[in-house]
Amino acid sequence: MNTQEYIDFIPIYIKRLENDGFSKDTVDIGKWITNHFRKYCLKNNISDIDINVISTFYLEQYDIDIYNLACM
């Protein structure tokens, strides 16, 4: 998926969360994380989104290694 497709998809995703009956808090978190990722992609001139971009985003922004998740 390219970054513009992702940006175009954000409102559709948020509307789907609302239509599926998710709580306001869940919808707000969805808005926050999708917009945070959008800003990250634009700031870093990312044109194509793939698992490596997503992995790097989570590692750099939240110190989460999505390849080595552990439940505590």
ABEGO torsion letter per residue (X at the ends): XBAAAAAAAAAAAAAAAAAAGBBAAAAAAAAAAAAAAAAAAAAAGBABBBAAAAAAAAAAAAGBBAABBBBX
